[in-house]
Amino acid sequence: MNLTIPLIALIVGTYALRIAGPALRTRITISPRIDRVMNTSVAVVFVALVATSSLLVGKDFAGFAAPIGVTVAGILAWRKAPFVVIVIAAAATTAGLRWIGVN
């Protein structure tokens, strides 16, 4: 099967969507209510993604080390720590807990 045509279609579609956002931003006005709902929905989807990826490995529970590491990252992000500090602290927390036997 030749994947060149679907690949080109995906490239063109992705480029068109990326250009459409900035091009249409000045032409379309969104009500404040819709803007608030969209901002809230982004946060909800992000929290669901973080919860799913930190609590599950496949279809099984990931253990307690990963959620605790994510919690440390969340607290540091809330406290406006630098991104590198957040990543290193979360990874160190998770690795340290796994090293002492907390799965």
C-alpha positions in Angstrom: 0.0 0.0 0.0 1.3 3.4 -0.9 1.3 5.8 2.0 2.5 8.8 0.2 -0.9 10.3 -0.6 -2.4 9.9 2.9 0.9 11.3 4.3 0.7 14.3 2.0 -3.0 14.8 3.0 -2.1 14.8 6.7 0.7 17.3 6.1 -1.5 19.6 4.2 -4.4 19.3 6.7 -2.1 19.9 9.7 -0.5 22.9 8.0 -4.0 24.3 7.1 -5.2 24.0 10.7 -2.1 25.6 12.0 -2.5 28.6 9.7 -6.3 28.8 10.2 -6.0 29.7 13.9 -3.9 32.9 13.6 -5.6 33.8 10.3 -9.1 33.6 11.7 -8.4 34.9 15.2 -9.0 38.5 14.2 -12.1 37.7 12.1 -14.1 35.6 14.6 -15.2 36.9 17.9 -15.9 34.5 20.7 -18.3 35.4 23.6 -16.7 35.6 27.0 -18.9 32.7 28.2 -17.6 30.4 25.4 -14.0 31.5 26.0 -14.4 30.6 29.7 -15.9 27.2 28.9 -13.1 26.5 26.4 -10.5 27.4 29.0 -12.1 25.2 31.6 -12.4 22.3 29.2 -8.7 22.5 28.4 -8.0 22.2 32.1 -10.4 19.3 32.5 -8.8 17.4 29.6 -5.3 18.1 30.9 -6.2 16.8 34.4 -7.8 13.7 32.9 -4.7 13.1 30.8 -2.4 13.5 33.8 -4.6 11.3 36.0 -4.9 8.5 33.4 -1.2 8.5 32.6 0.0 8.6 36.2 -2.5 6.2 37.7 -2.6 3.5 35.0 0.0 1.3 33.3 -1.9 -0.5 30.6 -5.1 -1.6 32.4 -3.5 -2.0 35.8 -2.9 0.4 38.7 0.5 2.1 38.4 1.2 1.9 42.1 1.7 4.8 44.5 5.1 6.1 43.4 3.9 7.7 40.1 0.9 9.5 41.5 3.0 10.9 44.4 5.6 12.1 41.9 2.9 13.8 39.9 1.5 15.4 43.1 5.0 16.8 43.9 5.1 18.2 40.3 1.7 19.8 40.7 2.6 21.4 44.0 5.8 22.8 42.6 4.0 24.1 39.5 1.4 25.7 41.7 4.3 27.4 43.6 5.6 28.6 40.2 8.9 26.7 40.4 11.1 26.5 37.2 10.1 23.7 34.8 13.5 21.9 35.1 13.1 21.9 38.9 9.6 20.4 38.6 10.7 17.6 36.2 13.7 16.7 38.3 11.8 16.8 41.6 9.0 14.6 40.2 11.4 12.1 38.7 13.5 12.0 41.8 10.5 11.5 44.0 9.1 8.7 41.9 12.5 7.0 41.5 13.3 7.4 45.2 10.0 5.8 46.2 10.5 3.0 43.8 14.0 2.5 45.1 12.9 2.1 48.7 10.2 -0.4 47.6 7.0 1.7 47.2 5.5 0.5 43.9 
